Amino acid sequence: MKEADIKAEDASKIYLLPSLFTASNLFFGFLAIIRCIQARYCTFSEEASASFYTQAVWLVTLAGISDSLDGRVARLGGKESLFGKEFDSIADAVSFGVAPALMVFFMILSPTEQFPFFRQVGWIFGFIYLLCAGVRLARFNVITHPLLPKSEQDKNSHDFHGLPVPAAAGAIVSLVLVLNKYDLKALSLALPPLMLLIAWLMVSNIRYPSFKKVDWNTQAKWGSFIFGIAIIALFTLLEELAMAVIFLGYIFFGMARHVVRSRKAKLLKCQR
């Protein structure tokens, strides 16, 4: 058998356990889309509509948990494959692309009936977000393709190029959760501009830290350990708000770190 045939055979293998987690990701994303549609066309009450949106948020969260587990399970068992990577991207496009875009699209229609502008162009915001999510996923698959050469910086780096799609979706749905929990639907007009910012961050070259290498053997400094305990305490105290704070903190941390690193690089250039 030729080497090319062996590679093609390895790439097409479907490993059961990682694929089940990816399928769960897709399943929860599909359910989230159904809940968004039910929330938009719910005729019972505003409380029932808000409940459907809340369910959609937790379904996207479950999709995120499944997404984080499929890769870990594949790496632990040495069962990574190109099929699994492509399947994962398709599931991510549904759960973290379509579902959040539809959620925001429906939410800006209902409370803004007095603003015809948003009723007419609301779909554009959702599509731009979905487009950037698709581009981000495709770029990730290309950059991490095993047959493509990698620079020394990329080999030694544990960072993502651009905001990860699950983190982008997490920021959006966590804000939807806060808006529903505290009945702040009037502030949903702030979601479209935030969605555009997040869309740009996904396709940007700003690096974001990856936690894929974190496992039971990972050692942490005292500062990192205390920070982890603080996050757990934050969830306990703030509940729904904690989720939004963590995702938004991750987004703006990456932006701030990029600015600091860019300034340092310019200073080094000037000194030379």
Sequence and secondary structure as in RCSB ss.txt:
>XXXX:A:sequence
MKEADIKAEDASKIYLLPSLFTASNLFFGFLAIIRCIQARYCTFSEEASASFYTQAVWLVTLAGISDSLDGRVAR
LGGKESLFGKEFDSIADAVSFGVAPALMVFFMILSPTEQFPFFRQVGWIFGFIYLLCAGVRLARFNVITHPLLPK
SEQDKNSHDFHGLPVPAAAGAIVSLVLVLNKYDLKALSLALPPLMLLIAWLMVSNIRYPSFKKVDWNTQAKWGSF
IFGIAIIALFTLLEELAMAVIFLGYIFFGMARHVVRSRKAKLLKCQR
>XXXX:A:secstr
  HHHHHHHHHT   HHHHHHHHHHHHHHHHHHHHHHHHHT  S HHHHHHHHHHHHHHHHHHHHHHHHHHHHHH
HTT   HHHHHHHHHHHIIIIIIHHHHHHHHHHHGGGTT HHHHHHHHHHHHHHHHHHHHHHHHHHHHT TTS  
 HHHHH  EEES  HHHHHHHHHHHHHHHHHTT GGGGGGHHHHHHHHHHHHHS  EEE  TT  TT    HHHH
HHHHHHHHHHHHHTHHHHHHHHHHHHHHHHHHHHHHHHHHHHHHHH 
